[in-house]
Amino acid sequence: MTVSAAPKPIDDLALWAASFLQPTVLIEFAALATAVLLAWGMAFLVRRSAAASENHTSVLFGRRLVDGVLFPVLLLLLGYVARALLAMWIPLAAFKVIIPVLVSLVVIRVGVKVLQVAFAQAPWVRALERTISWVAWLAMVLWVSGLLPVVLNELDQITWKVGSSTLSVRTLIEGGLTAGAVLILMLWVSSAIEARLLRHAAGSDLSLRKAVSNATRALLLFVGMIIALSAVGIDLTALSVLGGAIGVGLGFGLQKLASNYVSGFVILAERSMRIGDMVRVDNFEGRITDINARYTLIRSATGRESIVPNELLIINRVENLSLADPRVWLSTVVSVAYDSDVDLVGRLLTEAAASQERVLQDPGPSAALSAFGPDGLEFTVGYWIADPENGQLNIRSAINLAILDALRRNGIEIPYPQRVLHVKPGEGPAAATAAAPKAITGP
């Protein structure tokens, strides 16, 4: 018994619906249930053998077993096998609807999962997912009803000439669908390559693999775009003029944008800055959390994030606190009265800094008489820490509190600023009395 690829148009809806009341329909539904169980079991075994239960971003598996692409694809293949086997013995009714439904389900799951993985944060992904769903279900209804060839034939009659080419609505629709399928396939391949490259990568390897991943995605999208334009029917030789216009635009208006993209690939390739490094750029200090093609994301210890164009990281001076040595030297200045015991003050300052757990003991903290200030002796206590990502203000505050407590317990005075006011002498005894110098002391 031969099964046609496309159903015939429905002439008698009652007769077509009556075919579902035949006893053989139960056999078809039993075969469908068996296919569902087999597809579920095969997807479960593949998921467990691939150890992908924790990879929620996988296109094949997704968050749940039936959420990915693997389950509907296996179900569609088993559905085709069941239909071919049943067609040898019984007339088919249910599978004429089941197969189009499964095809639509596969198309929807592939499009939605690839877009979710490739553009996780894009706000327009949701609307595009709904569009794919509506188009797939509409095509399924036209297929089942047998109206799809009729609609395509009518669309093929609407034509117009563009230069030497003749285009029709059907050609544009088929070309657009082909272009969308090619771009989704390229996004799927690039996402799989990116996931494989970035898996278990850290430090310098992470930056290099990120560069390879970005370059691979750009190349695949470019190839996909060329194939998509060819599928739509656009003459690629006409793109030479467009390429020249784009080159002029890059030379003038898009110069900065192109510079940022090139700088991003340079940073990722030479690994002068890597994801996870502590850097200081334009008086903003933080940890690099992501390096994209156009910009680098830096997150400070206070939680603020700075989006830095990659060109600034190339042409400006950048302090990388993590590249050679994670240790950072910090200091604080303390003033004491001139009559204080210098040796005791130095020892107290050193002990206060050494009492903190984050302060390194090798090299250990040190205190030195750095200046003779206008109000007292100025000591500078310096110390090293190895974890600047945990913050610097908190360790400096803890050491200052320990110094203040130690000075107070040992009776060492922290002087207030002192100023001497001289009044110019005038006439009369009152002015002479007022001419005497007066010392004003206070905070």
C-alpha positions as CSV (number, residue, x, y, z in Angstrom):
1,M,0.0,0.0,0.0
2,T,1.4,3.3,-1.1
3,V,1.1,6.4,1.2
4,S,1.2,9.8,-0.6
5,A,3.6,12.5,0.7
6,A,0.9,15.1,0.9
7,P,-2.8,14.5,1.9
8,K,-5.5,15.2,-0.7
9,P,-7.8,18.2,0.0
10,I,-10.7,17.3,2.2
11,D,-13.9,17.0,0.1
12,D,-16.1,15.4,2.7
13,L,-15.3,16.4,6.3
14,A,-17.8,14.0,7.8
15,L,-16.3,11.0,5.9
16,W,-12.8,12.1,7.0
17,A,-13.9,12.4,10.6
18,A,-15.7,9.0,10.4
19,S,-12.5,7.3,9.6
20,F,-11.4,8.0,13.2
21,L,-14.3,5.8,14.4
22,Q,-12.8,2.6,12.8
23,P,-11.4,-0.1,15.2
24,T,-8.0,0.2,13.5
25,V,-7.6,3.7,14.9
26,L,-7.0,2.0,18.3
27,I,-4.1,0.1,16.9
28,E,-2.6,3.4,15.6
29,F,-2.9,5.1,19.0
30,A,-1.4,2.0,20.6
31,A,1.5,2.2,18.2
32,L,1.8,6.0,19.0
33,A,1.9,5.2,22.8
34,T,4.6,2.6,22.2
35,A,6.6,5.1,20.2
36,V,6.3,7.7,23.0
37,L,7.5,5.2,25.6
38,L,10.4,4.1,23.4
39,A,11.4,7.7,22.6
40,W,11.3,8.6,26.3
41,G,13.4,5.6,27.3
42,M,16.0,6.2,24.6
43,A,16.2,9.9,25.5
44,F,16.6,9.0,29.1
45,L,19.4,6.6,28.4
46,V,21.2,9.0,26.2
47,R,20.8,11.8,28.7
48,R,22.2,9.7,31.5
49,S,25.1,8.3,29.5
50,A,26.0,11.8,28.3
51,A,25.9,13.1,32.0
52,A,23.9,16.1,30.8
53,S,21.4,16.3,33.7
54,E,23.1,19.4,35.1
55,N,23.5,21.1,31.7
56,H,20.3,23.1,31.5
57,T,21.5,25.1,28.4
58,S,21.8,22.0,26.2
59,V,19.7,22.2,23.0
60,L,19.4,18.4,22.9
61,F,18.3,17.8,26.5
62,G,17.2,21.1,28.1
63,R,16.0,21.4,31.7
64,R,13.8,18.3,31.6
65,L,13.8,15.2,29.5
66,V,10.9,16.4,27.2
67,D,12.2,20.0,27.1
68,G,15.0,19.4,24.6
69,V,15.1,18.5,21.0
70,L,16.2,14.9,21.3
71,F,12.8,13.5,22.6
72,P,10.6,15.0,19.8
73,V,13.2,14.0,17.1
74,L,13.3,10.4,18.3
75,L,9.5,10.4,18.6
76,L,9.2,11.6,15.0
77,L,11.6,9.0,13.7
78,L,9.7,6.2,15.5
79,G,6.4,7.7,14.2
80,Y,7.6,7.3,10.6
81,V,8.7,3.7,11.3
82,A,5.3,2.9,12.9
83,R,3.4,4.5,10.0
84,A,5.4,2.5,7.5
85,L,4.8,-0.7,9.3
86,L,1.0,-0.2,9.9
87,A,0.5,0.9,6.3
88,M,1.2,-2.6,5.2
89,W,-1.8,-4.1,7.0
90,I,-4.4,-1.5,7.9
91,P,-5.7,1.8,6.4
92,L,-4.3,4.8,8.2
93,A,-6.3,7.6,9.7
94,A,-4.7,8.9,12.9
95,F,-1.2,8.9,11.6
96,K,-2.2,11.3,8.8
97,V,-2.6,13.9,11.6
98,I,0.1,12.5,14.0
99,I,3.0,12.9,11.7
100,P,2.4,16.6,10.8
101,V,1.9,17.3,14.5
102,L,5.2,15.7,15.3
103,V,7.0,17.6,12.5
104,S,5.6,20.9,13.8
105,L,6.7,20.0,17.4
106,V,10.2,19.3,16.2
107,V,10.4,22.6,14.3
108,I,9.1,24.5,17.3
109,R,11.5,22.8,19.8
110,V,14.5,23.3,17.6
111,G,13.8,26.9,16.9
112,V,12.9,27.8,20.5
113,K,15.8,26.0,22.2
114,V,18.5,27.3,19.8
115,L,17.2,30.9,20.3
116,Q,17.1,30.5,24.1
117,V,20.7,29.2,24.1
118,A,22.1,31.7,21.6
119,F,20.3,34.8,22.8
120,A,19.4,34.1,26.5
121,Q,19.0,37.7,27.5
122,A,17.5,39.2,24.3
123,P,14.0,40.7,24.9
124,W,12.9,39.9,21.4
125,V,13.4,36.2,21.6
126,R,10.0,35.6,23.2
127,A,8.2,37.2,20.3
128,L,10.2,35.3,17.8
129,E,9.4,32.0,19.6
130,R,5.7,32.7,19.4
131,T,6.1,33.5,15.7
132,I,7.8,30.2,15.0
133,S,5.1,28.4,16.9
134,W,2.2,30.0,15.0
135,V,3.9,29.4,11.6
136,A,4.6,25.8,12.4
137,W,1.1,25.0,13.6
138,L,-0.5,26.9,10.7
139,A,1.6,24.9,8.3
140,M,0.5,21.7,10.1
141,V,-3.2,22.6,9.7
142,L,-2.8,23.3,6.0
143,W,-0.8,20.1,5.6
144,V,-3.4,17.9,7.4
145,S,-6.4,19.5,5.6
146,G,-4.7,19.1,2.2
147,L,-4.8,22.8,1.5
148,L,-1.1,23.4,1.6
149,P,-0.5,22.7,-2.2
150,V,-3.5,24.8,-3.1
151,V,-2.3,27.8,-1.0
152,L,1.2,27.5,-2.4
153,N,-0.1,27.3,-5.9
154,E,-2.1,30.5,-5.4
155,L,0.9,32.3,-3.9
156,D,3.0,31.2,-6.8
157,Q,0.6,33.1,-9.1
158,I,1.4,36.5,-7.5
159,T,4.6,37.6,-9.2
160,W,6.4,40.8,-10.1
161,K,9.7,41.6,-11.9
162,V,12.7,43.0,-10.1
163,G,15.3,43.9,-12.7
164,S,15.9,40.7,-14.7
165,S,14.4,38.4,-12.0
166,T,10.8,37.4,-11.5
167,L,9.8,36.9,-7.9
168,S,6.6,35.5,-6.4
169,V,5.2,35.5,-2.9
170,R,5.8,31.8,-2.7
171,T,9.5,32.2,-3.6
172,L,9.9,34.9,-0.9
173,I,8.1,32.8,1.8
174,E,10.1,29.7,0.9
175,G,13.3,31.7,0.8
176,G,12.6,33.3,4.1
177,L,11.9,30.0,5.8
178,T,15.0,28.5,4.3
179,A,17.1,31.4,5.4
180,G,15.6,31.1,9.0
181,A,16.3,27.4,9.0
182,V,19.9,27.9,7.9
183,L,20.6,30.7,10.5
184,I,19.1,28.6,13.3
185,L,21.3,25.6,12.2
186,M,24.4,27.9,12.2
187,L,23.4,29.2,15.7
188,W,23.0,25.7,16.9
189,V,26.4,24.6,15.7
190,S,28.1,27.7,17.1
191,S,26.4,27.2,20.5
192,A,27.5,23.6,20.6
193,I,31.1,24.6,19.7
194,E,31.0,27.4,22.4
195,A,29.7,25.0,25.0
196,R,32.4,22.4,24.2
197,L,35.2,25.0,24.2
198,L,34.2,26.8,27.4
199,R,33.5,23.6,29.4
200,H,36.0,23.2,32.3
201,A,38.0,26.2,31.1
202,A,39.5,28.7,33.5
203,G,42.1,31.4,33.7
204,S,44.1,32.0,30.5
205,D,42.5,29.1,28.7
206,L,39.1,30.6,29.2
207,S,40.1,33.9,27.5
208,L,41.6,32.1,24.5
209,R,38.7,29.7,24.1
210,K,36.3,32.7,24.4
211,A,38.2,34.3,21.5
212,V,38.0,31.2,19.4
213,S,34.3,30.8,20.2
214,N,33.5,34.4,19.2
215,A,35.4,34.0,15.9
216,T,33.7,30.7,15.1
217,R,30.2,32.2,15.8
218,A,31.0,35.2,13.6
219,L,32.3,33.0,10.8
220,L,29.3,30.6,10.9
221,L,26.8,33.4,11.0
222,F,28.5,35.0,8.0
223,V,28.4,31.7,6.0
224,G,24.8,31.2,7.1
225,M,23.9,34.7,5.9
226,I,25.5,34.1,2.5
227,I,23.6,30.8,2.2
228,A,20.4,32.5,3.3
229,L,20.7,35.3,0.8
230,S,21.3,32.8,-2.0
231,A,18.2,30.9,-0.9
232,V,16.1,34.0,-1.0
233,G,17.3,34.6,-4.6
234,I,19.5,37.7,-4.1
235,D,22.4,38.0,-6.5
236,L,25.5,38.0,-4.4
237,T,27.4,40.0,-7.0
238,A,25.2,42.9,-6.1
239,L,26.7,42.9,-2.6
240,S,30.0,44.3,-3.9
241,V,28.4,47.8,-3.9
242,L,27.1,47.2,-0.4
243,G,30.5,46.0,0.7
244,G,32.0,49.2,-0.6
245,A,29.4,51.3,1.3
246,I,30.1,49.4,4.5
247,G,33.8,49.9,4.1
248,V,33.3,53.7,3.7
249,G,31.0,53.6,6.7
250,L,33.6,51.8,8.8
251,G,36.1,54.3,7.8
252,F,34.0,57.2,9.0
253,G,30.9,56.7,11.1
254,L,31.7,53.2,12.3
255,Q,35.4,53.6,13.0
256,K,35.0,53.4,16.8
257,L,32.7,50.4,16.6
258,A,35.1,48.5,14.3
259,S,38.0,49.5,16.6
260,N,36.2,48.1,19.6
261,Y,35.6,44.7,17.9
262,V,39.2,44.4,16.7
263,S,40.4,45.4,20.2
264,G,38.2,42.7,21.7
265,F,39.8,40.0,19.6
266,V,43.3,41.3,20.3
267,I,42.6,41.2,24.1
268,L,41.3,37.7,24.0
269,A,44.0,36.4,21.7
270,E,47.1,37.9,23.5
271,R,45.6,37.2,27.0
272,S,47.0,40.4,28.5
273,M,43.7,40.5,30.5
274,R,41.7,37.5,31.4
275,I,38.3,36.7,32.9
276,G,38.7,36.8,36.6
277,D,41.6,39.4,36.7
278,M,41.5,42.3,39.1
279,V,42.1,45.5,37.1
280,R,41.9,49.3,37.5
281,V,40.8,51.3,34.5
282,D,40.1,55.0,34.6
283,N,40.0,55.0,38.5
284,F,37.5,52.1,38.5
285,E,38.7,48.9,40.1
286,G,37.1,45.6,39.9
287,R,37.1,42.0,38.6
288,I,36.7,41.2,34.9
289,T,33.5,39.0,34.7
290,D,33.2,38.8,30.9
291,I,35.0,39.9,27.7
292,N,32.8,40.3,24.7
293,A,33.6,41.3,21.2
294,R,32.8,45.0,21.7
295,Y,33.1,45.6,25.4
296,T,34.5,44.2,28.7
297,L,32.4,43.9,31.8
298,I,34.1,44.8,35.1
299,R,32.4,44.3,38.5
300,S,33.7,46.2,41.5
301,A,33.8,44.9,45.1
302,T,30.8,47.1,45.9
303,G,28.6,45.4,43.3
304,R,28.7,48.1,40.7
305,E,29.4,47.0,37.1
306,S,31.3,49.1,34.5
307,I,30.9,48.5,30.7
308,V,34.3,49.4,29.3
309,P,34.8,49.6,25.5
310,N,37.6,47.4,24.4
311,E,39.4,50.2,22.7
312,L,40.0,51.9,26.0
313,L,41.7,48.8,27.3
314,I,44.1,48.9,24.4
315,I,45.0,52.6,24.2
316,N,44.9,53.5,27.9
317,R,47.0,52.4,30.8
318,V,45.4,49.5,32.7
319,E,46.6,48.2,36.0
320,N,46.3,44.5,36.2
321,L,46.4,43.4,39.8
322,S,46.2,39.7,39.1
323,L,48.5,39.1,36.1
324,A,51.9,38.7,37.8
325,D,51.3,38.7,41.6
326,P,48.0,38.9,43.4
327,R,49.6,40.6,46.4
328,V,48.8,44.3,47.0
329,W,50.6,46.7,49.3
330,L,48.4,49.0,51.4
331,S,49.3,51.7,53.9
332,T,47.9,54.2,56.4
333,V,49.3,57.3,58.1
334,V,49.1,58.0,61.8
335,S,50.0,61.2,63.7
336,V,51.2,61.2,67.3
337,A,52.4,63.9,69.7
338,Y,56.0,65.0,69.5
339,D,56.8,63.8,73.1
340,S,55.7,60.2,72.3
341,D,58.0,57.2,72.5
342,V,58.9,56.6,68.9
343,D,60.0,52.9,69.4
344,L,56.8,52.1,71.3
345,V,54.6,53.7,68.6
346,G,56.4,51.8,65.8
347,R,56.0,48.5,67.7
348,L,52.3,49.1,68.4
349,L,51.6,50.0,64.8
350,T,53.3,46.9,63.5
351,E,51.5,44.6,66.0
352,A,48.1,46.2,65.1
353,A,48.6,45.4,61.4
354,A,50.0,41.9,62.1
355,S,47.0,41.0,64.2
356,Q,44.7,40.9,61.2
357,E,44.3,37.5,59.4
358,R,44.4,38.9,55.9
359,V,47.7,40.7,56.4
360,L,50.6,38.6,55.1
361,Q,53.4,37.7,57.6
362,D,56.0,37.3,54.8
363,P,56.7,40.0,54.0
364,G,55.4,41.3,57.3
365,P,54.0,44.7,58.1
366,S,56.3,47.6,59.0
367,A,56.1,51.1,60.5
368,A,58.3,54.0,59.8
369,L,58.6,57.7,60.8
370,S,57.7,59.2,57.5
371,A,57.4,63.0,58.2
372,F,57.6,65.7,60.9
373,G,54.1,67.1,60.6
374,P,52.9,70.5,61.7
375,D,50.9,68.9,64.5
376,G,52.9,65.8,65.4
377,L,55.1,62.9,64.2
378,E,53.7,61.1,61.2
379,F,54.1,57.3,61.0
380,T,53.3,55.2,57.9
381,V,52.4,51.6,58.5
382,G,52.5,49.4,55.4
383,Y,51.3,45.8,54.9
384,W,50.6,43.3,52.2
385,I,47.4,41.4,51.4
386,A,46.9,38.5,48.9
387,D,43.2,38.8,48.4
388,P,42.3,42.3,47.0
389,E,39.1,40.8,45.6
390,N,37.7,40.6,49.2
391,G,38.0,44.4,49.5
392,Q,40.6,46.9,50.7
393,L,38.6,49.4,52.7
394,N,37.4,46.8,55.2
395,I,41.0,45.6,56.0
396,R,42.2,49.2,56.3
397,S,39.3,50.1,58.6
398,A,40.1,47.0,60.8
399,I,43.7,48.0,61.1
400,N,42.9,51.6,61.9
401,L,40.6,50.5,64.7
402,A,43.3,48.2,66.1
403,I,45.8,51.1,66.0
404,L,43.4,53.5,67.7
405,D,42.7,51.0,70.5
406,A,46.5,50.3,71.0
407,L,47.4,54.0,71.2
408,R,44.6,54.7,73.7
409,R,45.6,51.8,75.9
410,N,49.2,52.9,76.1
411,G,48.4,56.6,76.7
412,I,49.8,57.9,73.4
413,E,48.2,61.1,72.4
414,I,46.8,61.7,68.9
415,P,47.3,65.5,68.6
416,Y,44.7,68.0,67.4
417,P,45.7,70.7,64.9
418,Q,47.3,73.8,66.6
419,R,47.3,77.3,65.1
420,V,48.9,80.5,66.5
421,L,47.0,83.8,65.8
422,H,49.0,87.1,65.7
423,V,47.0,90.3,66.0
424,K,48.7,93.5,64.6
425,P,49.2,96.1,67.3
426,G,47.1,99.3,67.1
427,E,46.7,102.4,69.2
428,G,45.8,102.6,72.9
429,P,46.3,100.1,75.8
430,A,43.5,98.0,74.6
431,A,45.2,97.4,71.3
432,A,48.5,96.8,73.0
433,T,46.8,94.1,75.2
434,A,45.2,92.6,72.1
435,A,48.6,92.7,70.3
436,A,49.9,89.9,72.5
437,P,50.1,86.6,70.6
438,K,47.3,84.1,71.5
439,A,47.5,80.4,70.9
440,I,44.3,78.8,69.9
441,T,44.1,75.0,70.2
442,G,41.3,72.9,69.2
443,P,39.9,70.6,66.8
